[in-house]
Amino acid sequence: MTVNELALKAKIAPTTLYSIIQRDTAIRFDTALRISNILDIPVSSICKDNPYDDIETLPPLPSDSEKWNLNSHKNTYISDRTARILKKFDYTELPMVDQLIADLYI
């Protein structure tokens, strides 16, 4: 497969892929994941750092005495966990992420 073919399948610019190959540009984890899926190789062979490893421990579930404030706990949980993951994506990729979440819900 040529660089241009891989770039087309991964939906990234060929110049970006060339920069990654030449090590002029750091590869984003989501890009590495797309490339590894296309090439059917482990993502660890492309990108050793998983950005999701730095996500701190999830907040504890509310106790029975705190159940009255459940919506506040939900909002904290979502903003602590989900926002950090969503920030890893480019703005143009957010509709795709939103669709994945909707598909998972369905």
N, C-alpha and C positions, 0 to 999 in steps of 0.2 A: 504494500500500500504506500502510495506517495504521501508526502507531507500535505499537499493540497487536498487529496482525497480524505485524509484523516481530519484535516481542519474542517472540511465540508460536513463530514459526518458528526463531528463534535460540536459543530456550530460555533467555531471560533475563527478568527482571522488567521490566514496562513502566516502573516507577518508575526503575529503573537506566538504561534507555534514555533516558527523559526527562532524567535527570541528565547523561547523556553529551551529549545534544543541546544542553542549556543550558550545557555546559562546567563544570558543578559537580563532575563526577566524571571522573577520567582513565580512558580506555578501556584495558582490558587487550588485549594483542595477540591472544590467542585469541578474544576477543569480536569484535574488529575483523575478524579473519579469517572468522569465521562470518557476520557481517553482510555482508562484501564478497562472499562466496560466494553468499549469498541474493540480493543485489542485482545480482550479476554485474558488479561493478566492481573495479578494482584495490584491494588493501588499502592501498596507499600514499595513496589519496585519503581514507582514514579515519584512518590511523595512520602517521605518518612514521617512528617509531622501531621498528626491528625488534629485539626483545630478544635475539635469537640472534646479533647482530653482536658482542656483547661477550664471546662465548665465546673464551677464549684458544686459542692454537694447540694442536692435539691432541698428546698425548705421543708421542714417537718409538716406533717398533716396536722390540722388543728385538733386540739383536745376537745372533749365533750363540752367543757365550759366555754370554749371559743367558737362553737358551732354557729352562734348567733351572728358572727362576723365572717361567715363562710365566703361571701362574695369578695371581700377584701383579701382574704387568703388566696382565693383563686386568681385574682388580679396580680398579686405579688408573685405567685408561682409562675404564671404565664409570662410576666415581664422579666423575671429573673432567668427563666430557662429559654423561652422561645425567642425573645428579642435578640439574645446573644447569637443564637443560631441564624436567625434571619439576616443579621448584619454581615454574615459571611458571604452572602449572595450579592451579586450586582443588582442594581435597581431594576434592570430590564428582565431579570430572571424571577422577580417576585410573583408575577402572574402564574408562572409554572409551579412555583412552590405552593402558592395558594391553591392551585388545582390539585396538586398532590395531597394536600391536607384535606380538601373537600372529598377527593376520591377515597381517602382512608376513612373518613367519617361515614361515607355511604356504605 
